[in-house]
Amino acid sequence: MLALGIYVVGGAILIPRLFAGRVVVPGVVGGYSADVLLQPVPGNFNQACYFAMGVAVFFALSVRLLDVRNLEIIRRGFFAFAAVNAALGILDILGKIVGISDILLPIRTAAYTMHTATSVGGFWRIAGGHPEASAFASVTFAALAFCLSYWRASGTRLALWLTLISGGLLVLSTSSTAYGSLGILSVFLGAEIAYLAVKNRFKRRDAALLGVAAVGVVAIVCFAVFDPRIIDPFVDFLYSAIWDKAQSASGIERAYWNERSMDAFMATSGIGIGLGSARASSWLVAVLSQLGVIGFSLIGVLTVFIVYGMRGVERNEDTMELITIANSVRASALASLAAFSLVGGNADPGVIFVIAVAVIAACRLAAFQHVSLKKGQENGYPPLAGMPARGIEAGAS
């Protein structure tokens, strides 16, 4: 993490000056996307500061989590994050239903353009506390992944309610990012449930998920058979939000950003153009074009560490709570990366990414030292109401 921070912050300052005037990058001229020559821009400094702050968060959190009791703060923080995001999304859609195009306008202080009062196919787009529906969908998907993972492991009601609300907001958000993310989640979740069934570790909560999905499919089929006019507006909306997206002005512009970003990556022989030098339409493309091969490799190492998670840790009564928290945070981090890969314009993987690295490292250390969260809570922080430290199922993935 330290090597990544030094390389990214240093590269944001040096690389744009090294290749200034010699590399063409996607930019904005007169409000329209256009080819411009690479040069130092304010985004280099701004995004380098955000990235450095993320690295600082990692080190600060790593020190705090040497006391395993502080993992309770992580759990509380993620549930608070999911609850606040869901509450802002609900306020946004309720305000639009009653005729207020942007009820959250008083809290929006940013100077950039807001797309908070738009619609697709006759349906309002949900932006919540974000400038557009895609940003809201990305954050909500990360919150959904945490809550769903925690609920599958613990069965707690708070996690269940936040899972249902976040999932519902994603469906209603009208964002193609939301539907692409849900598609990715469905594939991986289905594969995991099938794996657990083969291993004879199939649980009632997994059966409930499959049952809800089956009921939804049957309901859609029934509506389509008995009165197709009922689902016609939804079909038109799906065509507008997904299938026609690539042919829209926004889709064409995003494709242009990615193409020119990869051209810039090749023009610098894989060194990159520096963090914040240009905008892309995919986190993966942004990492390659801005951070180059070295930055991509360093982030790749940390991503592999997150994916590896708590593998190799023995599952028993003392470690299951550690595994549950680590796996839930891991799910949130991977979900945020998946969403950013669909629509993210910056190379910064985000604060959830660095939190996940710190949390997984702390949970692995505590597990190998045989320090359980339950034992820490006996003399420290109490468990959340409705979230007992005991009772986590050993079969949770």
Steps between C-alpha positions, in 0.01 A plus 500: 500500500786737578670422168172561316445833674852624425482393137153645434553834676848545354380398154210745511753782541783382274346300212275777353807725487715225351260442208355853479407590143604159365195281573138551393241440772118535517401842629226762489499803269204736511294249693557219248735201506805553282863396457743717696872482568607368838596767750493545881144571619341569840361145497852362544535673836141454617480129428851441636384652829194273508718199428748599771212536743391145417849369573499691830163343585651156440791559740286666767244221485768231503637642826155528659407145400795354686243509782249248366216664693509790254358271231166576660545860381551372144179299518304794640651731240402284204143459623477876561636561149236268348219652708586863419540425129164319494328782693625763252387283208153461650473875565602572141240273340223604740570866425470436126178306549338796680627747238829624647763437233793511742405501867866461599612814313587689825775249582657505152787750511730374223571729204485231228189414298227306680274251321252457781172589331503275192287207388532200268203345323260695719662384827681737735870430555610464864813698587475502880787700647702478178522715185352234269327162499813307396696624802209413728477152346873436553487590869170319558640184339796509743259541793279219370795262470604561862149459641421193289824327598447579867138384493589170334755435774310626804131525410463833685188704425678832453720349231192345335303826495792699363555232236136520387493880499833537319399238243169674441669837454740347248211361296317835511810712433463468117878485473664265252783472754251362751370234263847402384611471863196292593574272206857449625370434852246246373767303313744481791230444762342222294837333452575521873162357601549215252844432649358492853225263386759264352697516827180425697515843669178636348317723751142615545598859430638397161177316433311819588706696245424245229135502598472879470669488158266224383190690618618810313554307176160330527326834567661660193401204281140514630471872425647446152251219424178648640547869417819599314400867521586499872868432436532702178619815684767297679615338177528842334692626800746207486564569133568866580722433804699200374475400135486854359765628742796416276345692210415807706710817502621411848597147395690622194685759708597241763631266231706788362654566846605136534644479150707815536614399849637170370669684212671721761611190693664360188656837411678512839631142458298382798619768743161674511404866491474562875208492740232756412639592157192384309166333546402147398172310523630191676713464812715232335569722200572796729750297706686384190504835323581717804712274724659285234628147537668562836195655664272236349723225640512651850122539513471147359702358790269669752192384308624140507550536876138613537373214282705251704334634813488260795599186313727281707340611827344218700125542549397457862304680768779749567571593138154503340421858599835615362435310178151646470615861536797450268292326233228766516749784459671303222168462319441876523847581364472258207149629424628859489781396263250320277278809484799729439613270219167562329486875535785641714704781350785518753786264582452532877345171625324685780506504878306172534786328316766616748271428795453144372877443479547622858202304638596171332860535618382570857252210499761256370749615764243465781391156376856368482570642847180333629349833610124492441270799475273335756776494761589859424140610549488353849727784611431757232234594246164324525351339187242693303139457603352218295847386394620249758869415504397137537311282255681571177469190287820310430381425147495863392719569198 
